[in-house]
Amino acid sequence: MKIFSRRLVVVGTLWIASALIVSGVAQGSEWDSNIRAGAAKVIITPGTTAEGAPEYEDHTPVFMAGFDVGRAATGVHDDLFARAAVLDIGGTRVALVTLDLVGYMVEEVQDIRYLLPKELQIDRLIVASTHNHEGPDTIGLWGWVDDQWPFLHAGTNDLYLLTLKRKIIEAVELAVADLRFAGLRAATTMTDDLDLIRDSREPEIIDQKLTILQAVALGEDGEVITSLVNWSNHPEVLWDENTLLTADYPGYLCTRLEEQWGGTSLFISGALGGLLTPIVTAHTFEEAERVGTLVADRATEAINAASPQLLLNTTLTIRSNDAVDIFLMNPMFRTVNELWRRSFRTLYNCGPFEWFCRDIRTEVNLLSIDGLIQFVSVPGEIVPELSYDILKELDAPHQILIGLGCDELGYILPVYRYQCNGEDPRICWPTTERDFEYPDSFFDPGDHYEETMSVGPGAAPVIMGAIFDLIAAEQAGK
């Protein structure tokens, strides 16, 4: 049985001569660098009433994403941001944007790429969410249930999503305006001694790696333009009883780095599946600050200890697959898709002409800064055991896995994590769609919550296969 189809579109190194002329980028400068960097951040917190309760422009409540449905925000503890970093290396320009949100879908990212002003000369835009559980619902799964019509109403707000697109574009525009000649440096360390991560589901596999990339302005002041931090831990120090909008520990982490280094900091969530979640004494803002501060300080220690030489001349290659097609097996998500399609929207990117949403389309990306670091974007919450298989194929000294990169498909799990034929999944290998079993109740999944929040067992092999194709193309192109 054919469970999925896949089409590959590879974008190689993008050398655009006209961009060098229009933007005034030289192959060398007085510092002999072909790297420019800029960064900016823009507030994306929904508006509030006179009493301080968050509401959208159409005066509807802000439903918070994560945990239970119907959790309406009652206030704002700290602002949410769209944080942008733009790197221009030899005329090839990429924009990385992180959002203090639970997730951001691929159709939204593709719209923004189309809407980006051409004069910004962005060759590739990557948008990733921190997977914050204390911000507005931008997917639709955490709305409310009507007593008269007992079905979930989407928690998204169209006006906010439209405003969010404008804010992301604004952040990229400000980052481009901030472009300066720069050098790059990176460091990788571990956080296991901090005792901040636990895996709530067997087998216990925890990714303790912490990677930081900095762009440093060239000149007398040596100002840090941006710091990018990659770490794998769910942003859910705050819990379901909280109704105040907050960026959770990534907000405190970025604030701490900006206090120490200046510039704009971005937090990139890594492999969150499994499920990797914070070890805390209580679900409080004080604990969120503690976690964020500890991780930020460890990143600073790593840079200071390594004292890495600034990289001034290098190349940037961008490889992308915009047509990764995955068979949607999850029966709950199929039902949501079909019901929402009647309202001219879907949970996943099903394509405009496919009435029955059986295949969904997503994307993967590979960014390579020669001699320093490689980025791989994964469209969901991948488990560490799979992320290890991806990162070990890369050949750069440092690696960043961009979790929830340009999409949020939910958990990306190995096939053996799924129940099949009523047997232990470790000794059972399903051969057809019907061999897989989901819990009887999606609202009481027991030990199999992650399966209920995944598109299906076909996701991992398809996504990883697409990524391995990009890596192979990169290595063959050298």
N, C-alpha and C positions, 0 to 999 in steps of 0.2 A: 504494500500500500504506500502510495506517495504521501508523506506527511508534510513535506514542505517543498518549496521551490526557492531558488536563489539566483539572483542576477548580480553581476559584479560590475561596478563602475569604479575605476581607479583613477585618481587625480594625482599626477606625478609632481615633480618639482615645478613650481610656478615662477619662472623668471620672466618678468614683464618689463621690457625696456622702456615703454612709455611711462610707466610708474616712476622710474628713476628720474625722468625729466620733469614730469608734472610736480612731484613732491619735493624735488630738489635733493634727493638722496644721492650721496656720492659713495663710490665704492671705498673710499678712504676719507678720513677726516684728520684734523690736527692731532687727534688721539689714535689715528690709524685703526679706527673701528668701523665695521659695516653694520653695527647693531644700533637700533634705536628702540626706545621703550617709553611707554606712557601709561598712566593708570588714572582711574577716577571711580567715584562711587556716587550713587543716586538713591535717595530714599524711595522705597516702594511700599511703605506702610499705608494701608487704607486710611481714609479720613475718619474723623470722629465727630460726634454730636457735641453740642455745648456742654453736655454732662460728661464728655470724655469717652463715651461708648463708641467703638468702631462701627462704621456703617459705610456702604458704598454710595455712589452718587445718586442712585435711584432710591436711597433710603432703606435698602434691605440690609439685614444683619450680615455680619462677617462670620461664616462658619469656619471653624478651625480644623485643619487637616490632621489626621492621625488619631488613633484611639477610637472613641465612640462617635457615632453620627449625631448631628444636632447640637454640637458644642459651639454655641455662639460666643464670640469674644465680647468681653465686658469692659476692656480697657487696653492700654498700651504700656508695657513695661519698658521696652527699648525698641528703637526703630529697626525695621528690616531694610536691607540694601540690595541693590544690584551693583556688584563690584566688577569693574572691567580692567583688564590689562591687555595692552596691544604691543606686540613684538613685531618689529620690521627688521628683517635680516637680509641684507643684500637686495632689497626691493620686494621680497616676499613678505606679506603682512598677514598676521593672524590675530584675531581678537578672542580672548577668553573671558567669559562672563560667568560669575557665580551668583546665584539667587538664594536668599534666605527663605526658601520655600520647600514644600514636601516633594515637589516634582514639577517638571515642565515638559510638555509633550512635543514630539517631533514636528507636528504640523505648525505649531506656534514658532518654532525655531526657523523652519523653512520660510514662513511668512516674513520674519524679520530679515532674513538674508535677502529676500526680494526687495524689502522696503529700505534697506540700508542705502544711504546716498552713495552714488558711484564715486564721488570725489573722495570718499574715505578710503577707497582702494583696498578694501578688506578682501583678501583672497579666500579666507575661511573664517567663519564665526562658529565658535563652540560655546554652547550655553549649558551649564550644569547647575543642578540644585544641591544644596547642602543636605537635603532631606529633613529639613526642620519640621517637627511635629507640632509647633506652636505658632504657625503662621496661617494665612488664609488658604482655603481649599482651592487649588488651581487645577485639580484633576476631575473632581466631581463626585467622589465617593463618600464624602462626609457631610452631606446636606441634611435634610430632615425627612421624616416619614409622616405623611398625611394620614390622619385617623380615618378619614372617609375613603381614601384611596391608598391602601397600605403598600406603597412602593416608594423606594428611595428617590427623592428629588435631588438633582445635582446641587452640590454646594458651591459651584462656581458662579461667578458674576461676569457677564459679558462686557460690561463697561470697565470693570477692573482689568480684565484680560487685555482689553484694547489699550487702556492706560499703561499697563505693564509693558507692552510692546514699545510704546513711545519712550518709556523710561529706560529700557534696555538700549534702544538706539541712542538716546541722550548720553548714557554712560559711555558707549563706544565713541561717540563724537567727542566727548570731553577727553577721553583717553588719547585719541588721535591728536587732538590739539595740544596735549601734554608731551608729545613725542620728543625725546632728547637722545643724543648719543650716549650709549651706555655700554657697560660690560656686564656679563652674566657670571654668577657663581651658584654652586649648589652643594648640598650636603645631605647625607642620609644617616639616620641614627635609629635607635630602638627605644621603646617606651615600656617594656615589660616590667621594669623595676618600679614604675609609677603605680602599678596596680589599678589601672583605670578601665580595663576592658574585660568583659566576660562574654562567653558564648552561651546563650540560653538554650541551645539545642545540640544534642549529640549528633555526630562526633564533634568534640570540642577542638576547633581549629581557629586560632586567633592570629591575625596579622598585626604585629606590633611595630611595623616599619613606619617611620616618619621621615618624609622628604621635604626639603625646603629649597626653593629656587628664588634667587633675588636678582633684580636688575638694578644696577648701581650707576647713577649719573656720572659721566666723566667730567672732571673739572676740579676746582679747588675744594669744594665742599664734600664731594663724594656722596651726595644724598642718595638714599635708597628710594628708588622710584616705586617699586612694588615688591612684595614678598608673597610667594605662593606656597601654601602649606598643604601637604597631602597626608591624610591619616584616616584610618578605618575604624569608625565607631559611630553608632547611631546618635544623632543629635536629639536625644530624648531624656536629658536629665530631668527637665520638667515633665509632668505626667498629666493624666487625663483630668485631674481636678483643677488644673490651672486654666484660667480663661483670660489671661493677659497675653497679648501678642508679644513675642520675644524671639530673638534669633538663637536662643539657647546658648550652649557653650561655644559654638563657632563665632558668635558675636563678641563674646569676651576674649576669645583667642585673637581675633583680628584687631580688636581695640588694644590689647596688650602689645602686639607686634608693632602697631603704628606708634604707640608711645615709646617703644624702645628704638625703632629704626626710622620712623617717619614714613611718608609715602602712603600708599593704599595696599592693604593686605587682602588676599583672597584665600578662603578655605575651600579645599577640594576634598569631598568625601571619597574614600576608596572603596574597598570591598566590604560592604556592610552586611551581606547575607550571612545566614548561619543560625542564629542572629547575634551579631556583635552589638553589645549595648553597654552603657557606662556603669561602672561600679561606683555607687554613691551611698552616703549614709541617709540621705533624704532627698526628695524631689523638690529642691528649693533653688532659688536664684543664687544663693550663696554657694551651693554645690556646683551649679553651672559655671559660676565665676572661678571656682577652684579648679575644675577640670580644664577650662579654657586657658587659665593662667599657667598651669603646669605644662600643658602641651606647648604653648607659646614659648615658655622659658627653655624647654628642652630643644626646640628648634633653634633658638638663639645660641644656646650652648653648642649645638652641633656646628653652626656656622663659625663661631669663634674658635672652637677647637680645631676645626679643619683648616682654617685660614686659607681658603681656596683662592688660587690666582684667578683674576678676572679674565674671562674669555672675551676677546675683542673682535676676532674674525672667525666666522663660521658660515655654515649654510643651514637653511631651514627647508625641509621638504614636508609636503602635506599630501597624505594619501587618504582617500575616503571611499567608502562604499555607501551610497545613498539608497540602495535597493536591496536591503536585507529582508527577505520575506519569511515569516514564521507562521506556522499553523497554530491558530487559536483553539486550544483544546478546552480551556477552563469553561465549564458550563455556566458559571455565574457571570463571568465577563461577557460571554456570548449573549446571555439574556439581557444584560444591561445595554450592550451595544444595540441589539435589535429594538428594544423599547425606546432608547434615546434617539435612534435614527428617525423615528417618527417626528422628533422635534428638530430634525436637521442637524444633529450633532452625534458624535460617537465617542466612546471611551478611548478607542485606539484608532490609529490611522489605517482605515480599511480600504481606502480608494473610493473615488466618487461614483463608480458604476457597479460596485459589488454589493448587491442587496443583502445577501447572507454573508456576514463577515466571518470568513473561515481563515483567510490569510491576512496578517497585519504586516505593515511595512515600517521598518526602522532603519537606523544607520549606525556605522562605526567609523572611527577616525584614528589615524596614526600621525602624530607630529614628531619630527625628528630634528633636534638641534645637534648637528654633528659634533662629536667629541665631548658632549656634556650630558644631555638628557633626552628621553623620549616620553611622549604622552600617548596613552591609549584611552579612547573614550568607549565606555560600555553603557548601553542604554537601560540600565536598571541596577538592582542591588545584587551583585554577583557574590558568591561565596568565596572565601579566601582560597580554598583548595583549587578552584578554577582560575582565580587570578594569579596564583603562583605559576600555573602552567603557561599563562600568557606572558608574564613578566620575564620568565627565565629564557624566553626566545629572543628577547631584546638584547642588543649589544652595547647600549650606552652605559656609561658609569652610573647614572641615576635614572630612575623610572618613576613616572607618575601615572597611576590608574585613575582615570576620571570616572568615578561612579555616577550614575544617573546622567551620563553625558548625552545631551541633546534629546533625551527621552526618558520615560519612567515606565518600564514594562512590569515593574514589580520584581520579585525574587527570580534570580537566574540560578537554577539548581542543577546539579548533576542528576542523571537519570536515576541512579540508585536511591535517591532521596524520596522517590515517589513510591507509594504503595502499588502493588500489582498482583492480580490474581489472589488477593487475600493472603499473600505470603510476605515474609520478611523481605523488604526490597534489596537487602544486601545479597540475597541468594536467588533473586528472581529477576530475570531480564525480559521485559515486555517486548513483544514483537509487533503488535498492532495497537491502534488507538484504543480498542476496547479492552486491552489488557490492563490499562491504567485505571486506577480508582481514586476518586476524590472523596473526602470525608462525607458522610451522610448529610451533615449539616454544616454549611459554611459559617454559621454563626456559633458553632460549638465544635471546632476542628480538633480539639485535643492536642496531640503532639504533632499535628500536621498543618499548622497555621500557614507556614511558608508556601506550601503547595496551593492553598486556596488563594494566595496573593501572587500567583505566577500565571503566565499565559499558558504554560504547559511544558512538558518534558522535552519538547522539540527545540525550545529556545536556546538552551546552552550549546548544543552541537552546532546549530546554525550560526549563532553569534560568534562563537570561538572559531569556527571555520572561516568566517569572513575576516576576522582579525588576523588569523594565521596567513590568509592570502595577502593581506596588506603588508605584513612583516616580511613574507617571502619576496614580494615585489620590491620592498625597500632594500633588502639585502642583495637582491639581484641587480638593483640599479646602482650599487656602489662600485 
